[in-house]
Amino acid sequence: MSSEGSASGGGGTERPPLPLEGFRVLDLTHALAGPYCTMLLGDLGADVIKVEPPGGDHARRWGPPFVDGESAYFLSVNRNKRSVVLHLKHEPARDAAIALALISDVVVENHRPGALARLGLGVEELRARKPELIYASISGFGQGRPTLAGYDQIVQGTSGLMSITGSPDGPPTRAGIPVGDIMAGMFTAHAILAALLERQRTGGGRTVDVALNDSLLAVMTHHAGRYFTTGQAPGREGNYHPTIAPYGTFATRDGHLNIAVGSDEQYRRFCEALEAPELGSDPRFATNADRQAVRAELTIEIERRLARRTSGEWLARLEAAGIPAGPIHDLAAAFSDPVAVERGMRVEVEHPTAGRVSQVGSPWKLDGASSPVRLPPPLLGQHTAEVLTQLLGYDEARVRALRPD
């Protein structure tokens, strides 16, 4: 654990300490996968120092939309961090970055494999000087594949995800979110937390290597299980579950509902709620295996009954019967849903130039509370002088000297 204090950013408000308070993370990331990882660590209390080039993380220029010149994309994954501008090809700035790495507990980077090693900021150089350092790298296909572009769109294809996403009669389809980037960021944060726990016991650090392609392969779970068992690669199932029926999206009088019937006993209760007991006793639909074999026929029968009432009416009946069902929200409805509101999944933060901006709240609740937004997403270089004077003892002249001519 780093000995120097971390940024409080708490505005003097008393609150319980966060799990990672006292730990420092040097964030050498850009775009999405790396910044998402370090934001998770920052949300848990780590002092995250984001090192950016003079032009900034290129996500600062991704848009529209922009809020008073600030990219909504950048704002979404960079809270609870301090921004330091260092031109790593400029020797004094590079020396400052190395010094920051050596007083940190964790370094996270997602540059092209080998790029930071050429600047003296690679894993071998830094861990040789500080064996207890945890050094995490995120790439598209692993550190041994530097020539392969590590973009989410690419790995959604190479991992097989697009082959199982979309309608059976439609083209391969990407997921609606950059799930490769997000999962890689999450898995990297998980591994870092495990390495920090291990270091408490052994005193040693770890090298963490996470690839976007591996991350999407890792979440294939039962799809991969089907392939390993049968030798047949699953295809696109649209909105229906490949092994459970009825489980999917069904049309009602005025829209659609998601319905998930997970057992034979639940199926019979579903038929009662549907006012269709005859479907519960129909031998074609007796077991899940039977229902899955004739899923198209079953869907027609179910939607014929669902057409009698609105989605809202069916939701009330199914909830009363204990049948898992839910509406299909857009993001406006999702974030205004009472469940999301009660659990603090939309939070507000004051940004120095963008003003009051909304952020997605943290998904975990620790002792019943969400992790606070201690620091808004930083302006480019906002904390350069603060960090270098506070942590490295630089004076004002030395900070100014870091700016290349």
C-alpha positions as CSV (number, residue, x, y, z in Angstrom):
1,M,0.0,0.0,0.0
2,S,1.3,3.4,-0.9
3,S,2.4,5.5,2.0
4,E,1.5,8.9,0.6
5,G,-2.1,10.1,1.1
6,S,-4.6,9.9,-1.7
7,A,-7.0,12.6,-3.0
8,S,-9.9,12.9,-0.7
9,G,-12.3,14.9,-3.0
10,G,-14.9,14.4,-0.3
11,G,-15.7,18.1,0.3
12,G,-15.4,17.6,4.0
13,T,-18.4,15.2,4.3
14,E,-17.9,12.4,6.7
15,R,-18.2,9.0,5.1
16,P,-17.0,5.5,5.8
17,P,-13.6,4.6,4.2
18,L,-13.8,2.9,0.8
19,P,-12.1,-0.5,0.3
20,L,-9.2,0.8,-1.9
21,E,-8.4,4.0,0.0
22,G,-4.7,4.3,0.4
23,F,-3.9,2.4,-2.8
24,R,-2.5,4.3,-5.8
25,V,-3.1,3.4,-9.4
26,L,-1.1,4.9,-12.3
27,D,-3.5,5.0,-15.2
28,L,-1.7,4.9,-18.6
29,T,-4.8,4.1,-20.5
30,H,-7.0,5.6,-23.2
31,A,-10.3,5.0,-25.0
32,L,-12.6,2.6,-23.1
33,A,-11.3,-0.8,-21.8
34,G,-8.5,0.7,-19.7
35,P,-10.4,3.8,-18.5
36,Y,-13.4,1.6,-17.5
37,C,-11.1,-0.6,-15.4
38,T,-9.4,2.3,-13.6
39,M,-12.8,4.0,-13.0
40,L,-14.0,0.9,-11.2
41,L,-10.8,1.0,-9.0
42,G,-11.4,4.8,-8.5
43,D,-15.0,4.2,-7.5
44,L,-13.7,1.7,-4.9
45,G,-11.5,4.4,-3.4
46,A,-8.2,4.2,-5.1
47,D,-6.2,7.3,-6.0
48,V,-6.1,7.0,-9.7
49,I,-3.6,9.2,-11.5
50,K,-4.4,9.4,-15.2
51,V,-1.4,10.3,-17.3
52,E,-2.3,11.8,-20.7
53,P,-0.3,13.2,-23.6
54,P,-0.5,16.9,-24.3
55,G,-3.4,16.3,-26.7
56,G,-5.2,14.2,-24.1
57,D,-6.8,10.8,-24.2
58,H,-8.3,10.7,-27.7
59,A,-11.7,9.8,-26.2
60,R,-11.8,13.5,-25.2
61,R,-12.5,14.2,-28.9
62,W,-15.0,11.5,-29.5
63,G,-18.5,12.9,-30.2
64,P,-21.0,14.4,-30.5
65,P,-22.5,14.8,-28.0
66,F,-20.3,17.3,-26.2
67,V,-21.2,19.2,-23.1
68,D,-19.6,22.7,-23.2
69,G,-16.7,21.2,-25.2
70,E,-16.4,18.1,-23.0
71,S,-17.0,14.7,-24.7
72,A,-19.9,12.7,-23.1
73,Y,-18.0,9.6,-24.0
74,F,-14.9,10.6,-22.0
75,L,-17.0,11.9,-19.1
76,S,-18.7,8.5,-18.8
77,V,-15.6,6.5,-17.9
78,N,-13.2,8.9,-16.2
79,R,-14.6,10.0,-12.9
80,N,-12.7,9.6,-9.6
81,K,-9.3,10.3,-11.3
82,R,-6.7,13.0,-11.4
83,S,-5.3,14.1,-14.8
84,V,-1.6,14.7,-15.3
85,V,-0.2,15.7,-18.7
86,L,3.2,14.2,-19.5
87,H,4.8,14.0,-23.0
88,L,6.3,10.5,-22.6
89,K,8.8,11.1,-25.5
90,H,10.2,14.0,-23.6
91,E,12.9,12.6,-21.2
92,P,12.0,14.7,-18.1
93,A,8.4,13.9,-18.4
94,R,9.1,10.3,-18.9
95,D,11.3,10.3,-15.8
96,A,8.3,11.7,-13.9
97,A,6.0,9.0,-15.2
98,I,8.5,6.3,-14.1
99,A,8.8,7.9,-10.7
100,L,5.0,7.9,-10.4
101,A,4.9,4.2,-11.3
102,L,7.4,3.4,-8.6
103,I,5.3,5.0,-5.9
104,S,2.1,3.3,-7.1
105,D,0.6,0.0,-6.1
106,V,-0.8,-0.7,-9.6
107,V,0.0,0.3,-13.2
108,V,-2.7,-0.2,-15.8
109,E,-2.1,0.3,-19.5
110,N,-3.8,-0.5,-22.8
111,H,-1.3,0.7,-25.4
112,R,-0.2,-1.4,-28.3
113,P,1.9,-4.3,-26.9
114,G,5.5,-3.2,-26.6
115,A,4.9,0.5,-26.9
116,L,5.5,1.4,-23.3
117,A,8.5,-0.9,-23.0
118,R,10.3,1.3,-25.6
119,L,9.8,4.2,-23.3
120,G,11.1,2.5,-20.1
121,L,7.6,2.0,-18.7
122,G,7.1,-1.6,-19.6
123,V,6.3,-4.4,-17.1
124,E,9.8,-5.9,-17.0
125,E,11.5,-2.6,-16.4
126,L,9.2,-1.4,-13.7
127,R,8.7,-4.8,-11.8
128,A,12.5,-5.3,-11.8
129,R,12.7,-2.0,-9.9
130,K,9.7,-2.7,-7.8
131,P,8.8,-6.4,-7.5
132,E,5.7,-5.7,-5.4
133,L,4.2,-3.7,-8.3
134,I,1.0,-5.0,-9.9
135,Y,1.2,-4.2,-13.6
136,A,-1.9,-4.8,-15.7
137,S,-2.0,-4.7,-19.5
138,I,-5.1,-4.8,-21.7
139,S,-4.9,-5.6,-25.4
140,G,-7.0,-7.0,-28.2
141,F,-5.4,-10.4,-28.5
142,G,-2.7,-10.6,-25.9
143,Q,0.8,-9.2,-25.4
144,G,2.3,-11.6,-28.0
145,R,0.1,-10.2,-30.8
146,P,1.1,-6.6,-31.2
147,T,0.1,-6.3,-34.9
148,L,-3.5,-7.2,-34.4
149,A,-5.8,-4.2,-33.8
150,G,-7.6,-4.5,-30.5
151,Y,-10.9,-2.8,-31.2
152,D,-14.2,-3.9,-29.7
153,Q,-15.9,-4.2,-33.1
154,I,-13.1,-6.6,-34.3
155,V,-13.2,-8.9,-31.3
156,Q,-17.0,-9.1,-31.3
157,G,-16.4,-10.9,-34.7
158,T,-13.3,-12.9,-33.8
159,S,-14.7,-14.2,-30.5
160,G,-17.9,-15.6,-32.2
161,L,-20.2,-13.2,-30.4
162,M,-21.6,-11.8,-33.6
163,S,-22.3,-15.3,-34.9
164,I,-24.8,-15.9,-32.0
165,T,-26.3,-12.3,-31.9
166,G,-29.3,-11.2,-34.0
167,S,-32.2,-12.9,-35.8
168,P,-31.7,-16.4,-37.3
169,D,-32.5,-15.0,-40.8
170,G,-30.5,-11.8,-40.3
171,P,-26.8,-10.9,-40.7
172,P,-24.2,-11.3,-37.9
173,T,-24.9,-8.5,-35.4
174,R,-22.8,-6.7,-32.8
175,A,-24.0,-6.2,-29.3
176,G,-25.6,-2.9,-28.6
177,I,-22.7,-1.9,-26.2
178,P,-19.0,-2.3,-26.6
179,V,-19.1,-5.5,-24.5
180,G,-15.6,-6.6,-25.4
181,D,-14.1,-3.4,-24.0
182,I,-16.3,-3.4,-20.9
183,M,-15.7,-7.1,-20.0
184,A,-11.9,-6.7,-20.5
185,G,-12.0,-3.7,-18.1
186,M,-14.0,-5.6,-15.6
187,F,-11.8,-8.7,-15.8
188,T,-8.7,-6.6,-15.4
189,A,-10.1,-4.9,-12.3
190,H,-11.0,-8.4,-10.9
191,A,-7.5,-9.7,-11.4
192,I,-6.0,-6.5,-9.9
193,L,-8.1,-6.9,-6.8
194,A,-7.0,-10.5,-6.4
195,A,-3.4,-9.6,-6.9
196,L,-3.7,-6.9,-4.2
197,L,-5.2,-9.5,-1.8
198,E,-2.3,-11.9,-2.6
199,R,0.3,-9.2,-2.1
200,Q,-1.0,-8.6,1.4
201,R,-0.1,-12.2,2.1
202,T,3.1,-12.7,0.1
203,G,4.5,-9.2,-0.5
204,G,4.9,-9.9,-4.2
205,G,3.3,-8.3,-7.2
206,R,1.8,-9.8,-10.3
207,T,1.8,-9.2,-14.1
208,V,-1.8,-9.2,-15.4
209,D,-2.5,-9.7,-19.1
210,V,-6.1,-9.4,-20.2
211,A,-7.2,-9.6,-23.9
212,L,-10.6,-8.4,-25.2
213,N,-10.9,-11.6,-27.3
214,D,-10.2,-13.8,-24.3
215,S,-12.8,-11.8,-22.3
216,L,-15.6,-12.4,-24.8
217,L,-14.6,-16.1,-25.1
218,A,-14.8,-16.3,-21.3
219,V,-18.4,-15.2,-21.2
220,M,-19.6,-17.7,-23.8
221,T,-20.5,-20.1,-20.9
222,H,-23.4,-22.3,-22.0
223,H,-23.0,-21.4,-25.6
224,A,-19.5,-22.8,-25.5
225,G,-20.7,-25.7,-23.4
226,R,-23.2,-26.6,-26.2
227,Y,-20.4,-26.5,-28.8
228,F,-18.0,-28.5,-26.7
229,T,-20.7,-31.1,-26.1
230,T,-22.1,-31.4,-29.6
231,G,-19.3,-30.2,-31.8
232,Q,-21.9,-27.9,-33.5
233,A,-21.3,-24.2,-33.3
234,P,-24.5,-22.5,-32.1
235,G,-26.2,-20.0,-34.4
236,R,-28.3,-16.9,-33.9
237,E,-31.4,-17.4,-31.8
238,G,-32.8,-13.9,-31.9
239,N,-34.5,-13.0,-28.6
240,Y,-35.0,-16.6,-27.6
241,H,-33.0,-18.8,-25.2
242,P,-31.2,-21.7,-27.0
243,T,-32.0,-24.3,-24.4
244,I,-35.1,-23.1,-22.4
245,A,-38.6,-22.5,-23.6
246,P,-40.7,-20.4,-23.3
247,Y,-37.9,-17.9,-22.6
248,G,-37.7,-14.8,-24.8
249,T,-39.6,-11.8,-26.2
250,F,-43.3,-12.2,-26.9
251,A,-45.8,-9.8,-28.5
252,T,-48.8,-8.5,-26.6
253,R,-51.8,-6.4,-27.6
254,D,-49.7,-3.2,-27.4
255,G,-46.1,-4.1,-27.4
256,H,-43.7,-6.8,-26.2
257,L,-42.7,-8.5,-23.0
258,N,-39.7,-10.6,-21.9
259,I,-40.9,-13.8,-20.3
260,A,-38.6,-16.4,-18.7
261,V,-40.1,-19.7,-17.7
262,G,-37.3,-21.8,-16.2
263,S,-39.0,-25.1,-15.1
264,D,-41.8,-27.4,-15.9
265,E,-43.7,-26.5,-12.7
266,Q,-43.3,-22.8,-13.6
267,Y,-44.5,-23.5,-17.1
268,R,-47.8,-24.9,-15.7
269,R,-48.3,-21.8,-13.5
270,F,-47.5,-19.7,-16.5
271,C,-50.3,-21.4,-18.5
272,E,-52.8,-20.8,-15.6
273,A,-51.8,-17.1,-15.5
274,L,-52.2,-17.0,-19.3
275,E,-55.7,-18.4,-18.9
276,A,-54.6,-21.3,-21.1
277,P,-54.6,-24.4,-19.0
278,E,-54.9,-26.5,-22.1
279,L,-51.3,-25.5,-23.0
280,G,-50.2,-26.8,-19.7
281,S,-51.6,-30.2,-20.4
282,D,-50.8,-30.4,-24.1
283,P,-48.3,-33.4,-24.5
284,R,-46.4,-31.4,-27.1
285,F,-45.3,-29.0,-24.3
286,A,-45.0,-31.4,-21.4
287,T,-41.2,-30.9,-20.6
288,N,-38.7,-28.3,-21.4
289,A,-37.1,-30.6,-24.0
290,D,-40.5,-31.0,-25.6
291,R,-41.1,-27.3,-25.6
292,Q,-37.7,-26.5,-27.0
293,A,-38.2,-28.9,-29.9
294,V,-41.4,-27.1,-31.0
295,R,-40.5,-23.6,-29.8
296,A,-42.0,-22.0,-32.9
297,E,-45.4,-23.7,-32.4
298,L,-45.4,-22.8,-28.7
299,T,-44.6,-19.2,-29.4
300,I,-47.5,-18.9,-31.8
301,E,-49.8,-20.4,-29.1
302,I,-48.5,-18.0,-26.4
303,E,-48.7,-14.9,-28.5
304,R,-52.3,-15.7,-29.5
305,R,-53.2,-15.6,-25.9
306,L,-51.1,-12.5,-25.1
307,A,-52.8,-10.6,-27.8
308,R,-55.9,-10.4,-25.6
309,R,-54.4,-7.9,-23.1
310,T,-51.9,-5.1,-22.9
311,S,-48.3,-5.5,-21.7
312,G,-49.1,-3.7,-18.4
313,E,-52.1,-6.1,-17.7
314,W,-50.0,-9.1,-18.4
315,L,-47.1,-7.9,-16.2
316,A,-49.5,-7.6,-13.3
317,R,-50.9,-11.0,-13.8
318,L,-47.5,-12.7,-14.3
319,E,-46.0,-11.0,-11.3
320,A,-48.9,-12.1,-9.1
321,A,-48.3,-15.7,-10.3
322,G,-44.6,-15.5,-9.6
323,I,-43.6,-15.8,-13.3
324,P,-40.4,-13.9,-14.3
325,A,-41.5,-11.2,-16.8
326,G,-40.5,-7.7,-17.6
327,P,-41.0,-4.7,-19.9
328,I,-38.6,-3.7,-22.6
329,H,-37.4,-0.2,-21.7
330,D,-35.4,2.3,-23.7
331,L,-32.7,4.1,-21.6
332,A,-35.0,6.9,-20.6
333,A,-37.5,4.5,-19.1
334,A,-34.7,2.3,-17.7
335,F,-33.0,5.1,-15.7
336,S,-36.4,6.5,-14.5
337,D,-37.7,3.1,-13.4
338,P,-38.3,3.1,-9.6
339,V,-35.8,0.2,-9.1
340,A,-33.0,2.1,-10.8
341,V,-33.9,5.3,-9.0
342,E,-34.0,3.7,-5.6
343,R,-30.7,2.0,-6.1
344,G,-29.0,5.2,-7.2
345,M,-28.1,4.1,-10.7
346,R,-28.2,7.7,-12.0
347,V,-26.0,10.2,-10.1
348,E,-25.2,13.8,-10.6
349,V,-21.7,15.4,-10.4
350,E,-20.5,19.0,-10.7
351,H,-17.9,19.3,-13.5
352,P,-15.7,22.4,-13.6
353,T,-16.7,23.3,-17.2
354,A,-19.7,21.1,-18.2
355,G,-21.6,22.0,-15.0
356,R,-24.0,19.4,-13.5
357,V,-23.7,16.2,-15.5
358,S,-25.4,12.8,-15.0
359,Q,-23.3,9.6,-14.6
360,V,-24.2,5.9,-14.3
361,G,-24.0,5.0,-10.6
362,S,-21.8,2.1,-9.4
363,P,-23.5,-1.2,-9.5
364,W,-22.3,-2.5,-6.1
365,K,-23.8,-1.4,-2.8
366,L,-21.3,-1.5,0.1
367,D,-23.1,-1.5,3.5
368,G,-26.2,-0.4,1.6
369,A,-24.6,2.6,-0.1
370,S,-23.2,3.3,-3.6
371,S,-19.6,4.3,-4.0
372,P,-19.5,8.1,-4.1
373,V,-18.3,10.2,-6.9
374,R,-15.4,11.8,-5.1
375,L,-13.9,13.6,-8.2
376,P,-15.7,14.6,-11.4
377,P,-14.0,13.5,-14.7
378,P,-10.9,15.7,-14.8
379,L,-10.0,18.5,-17.2
380,L,-6.9,17.7,-19.3
381,G,-3.9,18.2,-17.0
382,Q,-6.0,19.6,-14.2
383,H,-3.9,17.9,-11.5
384,T,-0.4,18.0,-13.0
385,A,1.1,20.5,-10.6
386,E,-0.8,19.0,-7.6
387,V,0.3,15.5,-8.2
388,L,3.9,16.2,-9.1
389,T,4.4,18.6,-6.1
390,Q,2.5,16.4,-3.7
391,L,3.9,13.0,-4.6
392,L,7.2,13.7,-6.2
393,G,8.3,16.9,-4.4
394,Y,8.6,18.9,-7.6
395,D,8.8,22.7,-7.3
396,E,7.0,25.0,-9.7
397,A,10.0,25.5,-11.9
398,R,10.5,21.8,-12.4
399,V,6.8,21.3,-13.2
400,R,7.1,24.0,-15.9
401,A,10.3,22.3,-17.3
402,L,8.3,19.2,-18.1
403,R,6.5,21.0,-20.9
404,P,8.5,20.3,-24.1
405,D,9.4,23.2,-26.3
